Amino acid sequence: MNQQFTLFNLDKRHYLPKYGNMPELICSNMPPTLVSLLLNPGKSKRSYPDIGAWAGERLVCVGDLMKQYPTGVLTAKEEAEVREYAEGKEDEDGGNLYHFARHAFTQAPPPSVNTDQFAGGQQVWVLRNLSKRVYVRADVLAGKPEAMGPFVEPLGFGDLLLANITWSTDSVKMDYGHVLVLGPWAGDRFDIVPWDVAKKDIKKEKKAWKDVSEEQAKRTRMLLADLF
């Protein structure tokens, strides 16, 4: 069976309308949509009031065949909701977090930001994992020193996130075999900010931040190579 995935915001109880297998999601508009939802552009927010709606909130992309969810991702109340929903469904599809969230959550309104006109396009941006206190630079991720703005190619923040927040205890079936998906950042909180903003925050905060740009670029490329 070809496993289906959907991206959920656990705090807002929202999901993105697109669902499908992993190659379909990577090739869809989900990656740039996810970037728009995590942008924290500072003063530019006045020009784009509907972007950044998911910044700082728990995100996970869940497979419909999952049997367990990541430890510590759900609150005690959320775990109870999933258990209640799953009663009587253990022997049929529908008794897991994926089906519960598709049933109980609402579809997220799409951000309307125009990536070609976004005001922050002339500087380097970084994706921050606020839960693990690590960050990834867009220019390193894209493999282009000249890469500016939060929307970069050929490898972007949306691809990176899907490679890290996708979770299923059942394998993803590919033409040549199976790839187990256990995203190490599943359920974490993120935002995307200009590098200048990130540097200022790093200097004034007492806890250390770690640059994981190189290792994450390598990891994401390897996963995409497996998928395609």
Backbone hydrogen bonds, N-H to C=O, Kabsch-Sander energy under -0.5 kcal/mol:
donor,donor_aa,acceptor,acceptor_aa,energy
3,Q,1,M,-0.7
5,F,20,G,-2.6
6,T,62,V,-1.8
8,F,60,V,-3.1
9,N,14,H,-2.9
10,L,8,F,-0.7
10,L,58,R,-2.0
11,D,58,R,-0.6
13,R,9,N,-1.4
14,H,9,N,-1.4
15,Y,106,T,-1.5
16,L,7,L,-2.0
20,G,5,F,-1.5
25,L,21,N,-2.1
26,I,22,M,-2.5
27,C,23,P,-1.8
28,S,25,L,-1.2
33,T,29,N,-1.9
34,L,30,M,-2.8
35,V,31,P,-1.8
36,S,32,P,-2.2
37,L,33,T,-1.9
38,L,34,L,-0.8
38,L,35,V,-1.0
39,L,35,V,-0.9
39,L,36,S,-0.6
40,N,192,I,-2.9
44,S,41,P,-1.5
45,K,42,G,-1.8
46,R,43,K,-1.6
47,S,44,S,-1.3
48,Y,44,S,-1.2
51,I,48,Y,-1.6
52,G,36,S,-2.4
54,W,37,L,-2.8
55,A,37,L,-0.7
55,A,52,G,-1.2
56,G,190,F,-3.7
57,E,54,W,-1.7
59,L,188,D,-2.0
60,V,8,F,-2.0
61,C,165,I,-2.5
62,V,6,T,-2.3
62,V,60,V,-0.6
63,G,167,W,-1.9
64,D,4,Q,-2.5
66,M,63,G,-1.4
73,V,70,P,-1.6
79,E,75,T,-2.6
80,A,76,A,-2.0
81,E,77,K,-1.9
82,V,78,E,-2.3
83,R,79,E,-2.4
84,E,80,A,-2.5
85,Y,81,E,-2.4
86,A,82,V,-2.1
87,E,83,R,-0.9
87,E,84,E,-0.7
89,K,86,A,-2.7
92,E,89,K,-1.7
95,G,92,E,-0.7
100,F,96,N,-2.4
101,A,97,L,-2.9
102,R,98,Y,-2.2
103,H,99,H,-1.4
104,A,100,F,-3.0
105,F,101,A,-2.6
106,T,13,R,-2.4
108,A,15,Y,-2.9
115,T,113,V,-0.8
117,Q,114,N,-1.2
118,F,114,N,-0.7
121,G,118,F,-1.2
123,Q,120,G,-0.8
125,W,149,G,-0.5
126,V,193,V,-3.1
127,L,136,V,-2.6
128,R,126,V,-0.5
128,R,191,D,-3.3
129,N,134,V,-3.0
130,L,128,R,-1.0
130,L,189,R,-2.0
131,S,189,R,-1.0
133,R,129,N,-1.6
134,V,129,N,-1.2
135,Y,210,K,-2.1
136,V,127,L,-2.3
138,A,125,W,-2.7
141,L,137,R,-2.2
142,A,138,A,-2.6
143,G,139,D,-0.7
144,K,139,D,-1.8
147,A,144,K,-2.1
149,G,123,Q,-3.7
152,V,150,P,-0.9
156,G,154,P,-0.5
160,L,156,G,-2.2
161,L,157,F,-2.6
162,L,158,G,-2.3
163,A,159,D,-1.9
164,N,160,L,-0.8
164,N,161,L,-1.2
165,I,161,L,-2.7
166,T,162,L,-0.7
167,W,61,C,-3.2
168,S,181,V,-2.5
172,V,179,V,-3.0
173,K,171,S,-0.6
174,M,177,G,-3.5
177,G,174,M,-0.6
179,V,172,V,-2.4
181,V,168,S,-0.5
182,L,180,L,-0.7
183,G,166,T,-2.5
185,W,164,N,-2.5
186,A,164,N,-0.6
186,A,183,G,-1.4
187,G,59,L,-3.0
188,D,185,W,-2.3
190,F,57,E,-0.6
191,D,128,R,-1.6
192,I,38,L,-2.2
193,V,126,V,-2.2
195,W,124,V,-3.2
198,A,194,P,-2.1
199,K,195,W,-2.6
200,K,196,D,-1.7
201,D,197,V,-2.1
202,I,198,A,-2.4
203,K,199,K,-2.0
204,K,200,K,-1.8
205,E,201,D,-1.4
210,K,133,R,-1.7
212,V,135,Y,-2.5
212,V,210,K,-0.7
216,Q,212,V,-2.4
217,A,213,S,-2.3
218,K,214,E,-2.1
219,R,215,E,-2.3
220,T,216,Q,-2.6
221,R,217,A,-2.1
222,M,218,K,-2.1
223,L,219,R,-2.2
224,L,220,T,-2.6
225,A,221,R,-2.1
226,D,222,M,-1.8
227,L,223,L,-2.2
228,F,224,L,-2.4
